[in-house]
Amino acid sequence: MKQGTQSRRDQVADALRTRIQSGDLLPGDSLPTQKALMEEFDVERGVVRKALDLLKREQLLADVGRGSPPRVAEPRSPDTEAPRAAGVELADRIKLAFRAPHVTLDALNLTTETLTQALAPTVMRIATGEQRAPASITARILVPSPDAQLAIPQLIGDPTDDRPLQRLHDLVELHARSLHHTLRNLRERNLVPKVSVEVRGVPLTPTSKLYVLNDTEALMGYYRVLRREVEYKNEMMAIHDVLGLNAPLFHYSSGPDSRDEHDAAFVEHSRMWFESLWTSIAVPYPIGY
């Protein structure tokens, strides 16, 4: 997409998005016709179509491209939806969070595998111009310290064997490098002016994963302990381990979609708890490059 066309598309999309988010256009309302939008914004039909398609991908519009003016989409109701798998829920929430001009992302997890995978679709949309890039991204990641004696993972029958922990920290380093590269690449390509990614270790065994987005949303899910057969350095091991990609994530918000004051309190205390770890016992995680 040419830069000029993308800029005009964003101007039209921004104006319509503001009308939706401010309540000037309510769920179910029809937008003006494409001809009317062309005249209002003094742009070509192709620019209007691209703006409408962008808002549809952001789930703000419905019935785009069906021959009649699109409608403002009904908001998804968190009260009636069951928690979804971490990989799905986190990807959707990140897409919405990255609409903000300044994105903050705090995470406590066993590895950053789920987070790295969840970021990929949004990063791709920014790279291709399908989603407007934020002005800054600040990511702070907490993972288990490499020298901590963790309860999980553990070799079945011999909890003193350190191979499961060595395997874990190989995975932590692998996914942390991938996350670091994914976000820093946005800055190196001049798509996001300011990007900060920092990984620190804490001497804790995570029994749950926590993500705090833009200080207004918190997502939490529990790790379930499982027996697994895994390979490490050409040897098979039976271990007690945890898997988090499909763990349900529970969503809380202190923003416009907050359900009640308990939602807001959970977000605030999650933010404070993360900050207390980050500023006290967390130390830089040694990631090799």
Secondary structure, DSSP 8 states (H G I E B T S, - for coil): --HHHHHHHHHHHHHHHHHHHHTSS-TT-B---HHHHHHHHT--HHHHHHHHHHHHHTTSEESTTSSS--EE-----TTTS--EEHHHHHHHHHHHHTTSSEEEEEEE-SSSHHHHHHHHHHHHHHHTTSS---SEEEEEEEEE-TT---SSSEETT-TT--HHHHHHHHHHHHHHHHHHHHHHHHHHTTSSSEEEEEEEEES---SEEEEEETTTEEEEEE-EEEEEEEEETTEEEEEEEEE-TTSEEEEEESSTT--SHHHHHHHHHHHHHHHHHHTTT-EE-----
